[in-house]
Amino acid sequence: MKNLIIVLLIAFGSCTNDTCNCGSEAVKATIEDFTGLDGCGYLIVLEDGTRLEPINLNSQTVAPADGKKVWITYTKATNSASICMVGDMVEITCISER
């Protein structure tokens, strides 16, 4: 019985893009603190190194923190301007910790 509980905890405690409510189109990313650069704050960095400037990160349920691993889905933001200018401006449509 003890082994069954451990297996269930591992299986349901693991976060995959299907179980974190972002769906199969979610991508792995990391939140990184770029406040050292003029006009920058927290950015999203994809596994391939692509940097994204989210326009709505602070309105999400996941609190931003440097190095936090997340799953995200997003769309390119239109009619947005950036002072930071180190990545594409995006609107996060889903974010979950992984």
Secondary structure, DSSP 8 states (H G I E B T S, - for coil): -HHHHHHHHHHHHS--TTTTTS-TT-EEEEEEE-TTSTT--EEEEETTS-EEEESSGGGSSS---TT-EEEEEEEE-SS---SS-SSEEEEEEEEEE-
